[in-house]
Structure formats: C-alpha cells, structure tokens
C-alpha cells in the first residue's frame, strides 16, 4: 500500500477523503489488536446475519484481519464499495462496474429463486416464465446476465427493499406477481425454512424445486484503493476456507 501518498490531497474528492480514513484503519488499530488490520465490510441488511457472520469469521481467520461490518441497504453497499469506504459483499461484476471496481474470486455460488403466490399459475422454473409479470427483487443487485437482460424487456422489475419478510409481504399484498430471492445453495428445503423463519407458510406460496439461475457471489473494492490491494489476500482466504464455506452452505443460512 502506498501509505505516503494516501494523505495527499485531503481537500479533494469526498471518496478520496473516505478512502484515506479506510487506509488509516488498515494501518493502525489500537490496544490488543494493534497488529491485526481492521478491514471495513459492507453487507446488505437483507443478508442472513448468522450465515454472514460465520462466513466472514472464516475469511478473517484465514486472512489474518478482523472486520468492521456495516449492515446497510444493498444500494448503500454498492455506493460504499464504489467510494472505497468498504468491501462490498455480493456486488457482482458488470461492464460498467468493472471500470471502477475490482472483484474477488467467487466466494460461493448462490441461486436466484422465483417465489409466487399459491393462487397463481404455479411455480416458475425458467426466466421465460417471468414474461409479462410484475417482478420484485432487491435492486440494484445483479441477477445474472440473462435475468438482467430480460428485465424491462420481458417483465417489469420493481425494487423490493428490506429483509425477506418485508419482501414477502410485498408479494402477499399483490405489489408484485413474483419475488426473486437469492438463496445460498441448491436445497429447496432450506429455502422453505428461510420462508418459515420469516413468518410465512410456504404452502401459501408457489416455490420452484430449483433455482432459475446460478449466481456467483463476489466481494468488490474500488480500483486503486487500499482495499483493492487486499483482494489477493482475500482470494487466498476464500481458497483456504472452501471446505468450511461448503459446510456453512449445507447447514443452511
């Protein structure tokens, strides 16, 4: 890291000042943790907290640092990553984003699932099945190339903020025909458990037995930032903890 250059131009752009604060955290931490870098990480407030905490704990132990976690709406996760304030968990690559961000290797592979109301036409098992429907999803999350291209062309896509319970209430109230959710493995029984834990009866919903699309999950950092310098170490941590991450996925978030 170019410590001698970070403080220069502090009167410059806001993201540069925030990035300087981030590098200060990485270079100096007080007390008993003086030799352990503190690394800021932004997580969506809709992400399952126990799963996220266990996953980040594995990565921190392998990388030799500790996290300073911010739980915020996904739109804020993206802004923090773009500003160099924090790593952005779950920010996927796109042509526009790759000009500004660098991305880790996939931490794991998730899936995009379609949830509808039981009174509808039954479970949707393909992207083509979304045609002509009003679809809700967390935005501005990327849902994979096929879904992103179909949004606006084949179906209406509406923002669904908040946790899974909040989004399911939007579906139940008829504000959308289909809710797209990401789930951390290919076990539908574990997705049904998440729905129950959110306070909903899966029998009142139409949920497919498989995901519409597989979705790799990445961690992003601003190009040229202090955090971007840590991406190689983050990739080594991901590779080192693949077995542990696999166990977490099988256990179900």
C-alpha positions as CSV (number, residue, x, y, z in Angstrom):
1,X,0.0,0.0,0.0
2,X,1.2,3.5,-0.8
3,X,0.9,4.9,2.7
4,X,3.0,8.0,1.8
5,X,0.5,9.1,-0.8
6,X,-2.8,8.4,0.8
7,X,-3.0,11.6,2.8
8,X,-2.2,13.9,-0.1
9,X,-5.0,16.0,-1.5
10,X,-7.2,15.6,1.5
11,X,-9.2,18.6,0.3
12,X,-10.0,16.7,-2.9
13,X,-13.0,14.5,-3.7
14,X,-15.2,13.1,-0.9
15,X,-14.4,9.5,-1.8
16,X,-10.7,10.3,-1.6
17,X,-11.1,11.6,2.0
18,X,-13.2,8.5,2.9
19,X,-10.6,6.2,1.4
20,X,-7.9,7.9,3.4
21,X,-9.9,7.1,6.6
22,X,-10.2,3.5,5.4
23,X,-6.4,3.2,4.9
24,X,-5.9,4.7,8.4
25,X,-8.0,1.9,9.8
26,X,-5.9,-0.7,8.0
27,X,-2.6,0.7,9.1
28,X,-3.2,1.4,12.8
29,X,-5.6,-0.3,15.2
30,X,-5.5,0.4,19.0
31,X,-5.0,-1.8,22.0
32,X,-4.7,-5.5,21.9
33,X,-5.5,-5.6,18.2
34,X,-2.5,-3.4,17.2
35,X,-1.1,-6.0,14.9
36,X,-4.4,-7.0,13.4
37,X,-5.7,-4.9,10.5
38,X,-9.3,-3.7,10.7
39,X,-11.0,-4.1,7.3
40,X,-14.3,-2.5,6.6
41,X,-17.0,-4.6,5.0
42,X,-20.5,-3.5,3.9
43,X,-23.2,-6.2,4.0
44,X,-26.8,-5.9,2.8
45,X,-29.2,-5.7,5.7
46,X,-31.3,-8.4,3.9
47,X,-28.5,-10.9,4.2
48,X,-28.9,-13.7,6.8
49,X,-26.9,-12.4,9.7
50,X,-25.8,-15.7,11.4
51,X,-24.6,-17.1,8.0
52,X,-22.8,-13.9,7.1
53,X,-21.1,-13.7,10.5
54,X,-19.9,-17.3,10.3
55,X,-18.7,-16.8,6.7
56,X,-16.8,-13.6,7.5
57,X,-15.3,-15.2,10.6
58,X,-13.8,-17.9,8.4
59,X,-12.4,-15.4,5.9
60,X,-11.0,-13.1,8.7
61,X,-9.2,-16.0,10.4
62,X,-7.6,-17.2,7.1
63,X,-6.6,-13.6,6.1
64,X,-5.3,-12.5,9.5
65,X,-7.5,-9.5,9.9
66,X,-10.8,-8.5,11.6
67,X,-13.9,-7.0,10.1
68,X,-15.6,-3.7,10.8
69,X,-19.0,-4.6,9.5
70,X,-21.7,-2.1,8.3
71,X,-25.2,-3.6,7.6
72,X,-26.9,-1.3,5.2
73,X,-29.4,-1.5,2.2
74,X,-27.8,-3.0,-0.8
75,X,-27.8,0.3,-2.7
76,X,-25.6,1.7,0.1
77,X,-23.3,-1.4,-0.1
78,X,-22.7,-0.6,-3.7
79,X,-22.0,3.1,-3.0
80,X,-19.6,2.3,-0.2
81,X,-17.6,-0.1,-2.4
82,X,-17.5,2.5,-5.2
83,X,-16.3,5.2,-2.8
84,X,-13.5,3.0,-1.4
85,X,-15.1,3.1,2.0
86,X,-15.5,-0.7,2.4
87,X,-15.5,-4.0,0.7
88,X,-18.9,-4.6,-0.9
89,X,-20.3,-8.1,-0.2
90,X,-22.4,-9.6,-3.0
91,X,-21.6,-6.9,-5.6
92,X,-21.5,-8.7,-8.9
93,X,-19.4,-7.7,-12.0
94,X,-20.9,-5.8,-14.9
95,X,-19.3,-3.9,-17.8
96,X,-20.0,-0.6,-16.1
97,X,-18.8,-1.7,-12.6
98,X,-15.6,-3.3,-13.8
99,X,-14.4,0.2,-14.9
100,X,-14.5,1.3,-11.2
101,X,-14.3,-1.9,-9.1
102,X,-12.1,-5.0,-8.7
103,X,-13.7,-8.3,-7.7
104,X,-12.6,-11.2,-5.7
105,X,-12.9,-14.8,-6.9
106,X,-16.4,-16.2,-6.3
107,X,-16.8,-16.8,-2.5
108,X,-19.5,-19.3,-3.2
109,X,-22.3,-19.9,-5.8
110,X,-25.8,-18.8,-4.9
111,X,-29.0,-19.2,-6.9
112,X,-31.9,-16.9,-7.9
113,X,-35.3,-18.4,-7.0
114,X,-38.7,-17.3,-8.0
115,X,-41.5,-17.2,-5.4
116,X,-45.1,-16.5,-6.3
117,X,-48.5,-16.7,-4.7
118,X,-50.1,-20.1,-4.4
119,X,-53.2,-18.8,-6.1
120,X,-51.2,-18.0,-9.3
121,X,-50.2,-20.3,-12.1
122,X,-47.8,-22.5,-10.1
123,X,-44.1,-22.3,-9.6
124,X,-41.9,-20.5,-12.1
125,X,-39.0,-22.6,-13.2
126,X,-37.4,-20.6,-16.0
127,X,-36.7,-17.0,-16.9
128,X,-39.2,-17.3,-19.8
129,X,-41.9,-17.9,-17.2
130,X,-41.4,-14.3,-15.9
131,X,-42.6,-12.8,-19.2
132,X,-45.3,-10.2,-18.8
133,X,-45.2,-10.3,-15.0
134,X,-44.6,-7.7,-12.4
135,X,-41.4,-8.9,-10.6
136,X,-39.8,-7.7,-7.4
137,X,-36.2,-8.0,-6.4
138,X,-33.5,-6.3,-4.3
139,X,-32.1,-3.5,-6.5
140,X,-29.6,-2.6,-7.8
141,X,-28.4,-6.1,-7.2
142,X,-27.3,-8.0,-10.4
143,X,-29.3,-11.2,-11.0
144,X,-27.1,-12.7,-13.7
145,X,-26.8,-11.8,-17.4
146,X,-30.0,-13.5,-18.6
147,X,-32.2,-12.0,-15.9
148,X,-30.7,-8.6,-16.2
149,X,-31.2,-8.5,-19.9
150,X,-34.8,-9.7,-19.6
151,X,-35.7,-7.1,-17.0
152,X,-37.6,-4.2,-18.6
153,X,-37.8,-6.1,-21.9
154,X,-39.8,-9.2,-21.0
155,X,-41.1,-8.2,-17.5
156,X,-41.4,-5.3,-15.2
157,X,-38.8,-5.2,-12.4
158,X,-39.6,-3.3,-9.2
159,X,-37.4,-2.6,-6.1
160,X,-38.1,-4.7,-3.0
161,X,-36.1,-3.4,-0.1
162,X,-35.7,-4.8,3.4
163,X,-35.4,-8.4,4.7
164,X,-37.0,-11.4,3.3
165,X,-40.1,-10.9,5.5
166,X,-40.6,-7.4,4.1
167,X,-40.3,-8.6,0.6
168,X,-42.7,-11.5,1.1
169,X,-45.2,-9.0,2.5
170,X,-44.9,-7.1,-0.8
171,X,-45.7,-10.3,-2.7
172,X,-48.6,-11.1,-0.4
173,X,-50.1,-7.6,-0.8
174,X,-50.1,-8.0,-4.6
175,X,-47.5,-5.4,-5.2
176,X,-45.7,-7.9,-7.4
177,X,-46.6,-11.2,-9.1
178,X,-43.2,-12.8,-8.4
179,X,-40.5,-12.2,-5.9
180,X,-36.9,-13.1,-6.9
181,X,-34.7,-14.0,-4.0
182,X,-31.1,-15.3,-3.7
183,X,-30.5,-18.5,-1.8
184,X,-27.1,-19.8,-0.8
185,X,-27.4,-23.4,-2.1
186,X,-29.5,-25.7,-4.2
187,X,-31.5,-27.2,-1.4
188,X,-35.2,-26.1,-1.7
189,X,-35.9,-27.4,1.8
190,X,-33.5,-24.8,3.3
191,X,-35.2,-22.0,1.3
192,X,-38.6,-23.2,2.7
193,X,-37.1,-23.0,6.1
194,X,-36.0,-19.4,5.5
195,X,-39.6,-18.6,4.4
196,X,-40.9,-20.1,7.6
197,X,-38.4,-18.2,9.7
198,X,-39.6,-15.0,8.1
199,X,-43.1,-15.8,9.4
200,X,-44.7,-17.2,6.2
201,X,-46.3,-20.5,5.4
202,X,-44.6,-22.0,2.3
203,X,-47.9,-23.8,1.4
204,X,-49.4,-20.3,0.7
205,X,-46.6,-19.7,-1.8
206,X,-45.5,-21.1,-5.2
207,X,-41.8,-22.0,-4.9
208,X,-40.0,-23.9,-7.6
209,X,-37.9,-27.0,-6.8
210,X,-34.8,-25.5,-8.4
211,X,-33.3,-22.1,-8.9
212,X,-33.9,-20.1,-12.1
213,X,-30.2,-19.3,-12.4
214,X,-26.9,-19.9,-10.6
215,X,-25.3,-16.7,-9.3
216,X,-21.6,-16.5,-8.2
217,X,-21.2,-14.3,-5.1
218,X,-18.3,-11.8,-5.2
219,X,-16.7,-9.2,-2.9
220,X,-15.8,-5.9,-4.6
221,X,-13.5,-3.0,-3.9
222,X,-12.8,0.3,-5.6
223,X,-9.9,0.2,-8.1
224,X,-6.7,1.8,-6.9
225,X,-7.9,1.9,-3.2
226,X,-6.2,0.5,-0.2
227,X,-8.9,-2.3,-0.1
228,X,-8.1,-3.3,-3.7
229,X,-4.6,-4.1,-2.5
230,X,-6.1,-6.7,-0.2
231,X,-8.1,-8.6,-2.8
232,X,-5.2,-11.1,-3.5
233,X,-5.1,-11.9,0.2
234,X,-8.9,-12.2,0.3
235,X,-8.8,-14.6,-2.7
236,X,-6.2,-16.8,-0.8
237,X,-8.6,-16.8,2.3
238,X,-11.5,-17.9,0.1
239,X,-9.5,-20.7,-1.4
240,X,-8.2,-21.8,2.0
241,X,-11.7,-22.0,3.5
242,X,-13.6,-23.6,0.7
243,X,-14.3,-26.7,2.8
244,X,-15.6,-24.6,5.7
245,X,-17.7,-22.5,3.4
246,X,-19.2,-25.6,1.9
247,X,-20.2,-26.8,5.4
248,X,-21.9,-23.5,6.1
249,X,-23.9,-23.7,2.8
250,X,-25.0,-27.2,3.6
251,X,-26.1,-26.3,7.1
252,X,-28.3,-23.6,5.6
253,X,-28.4,-19.9,6.3
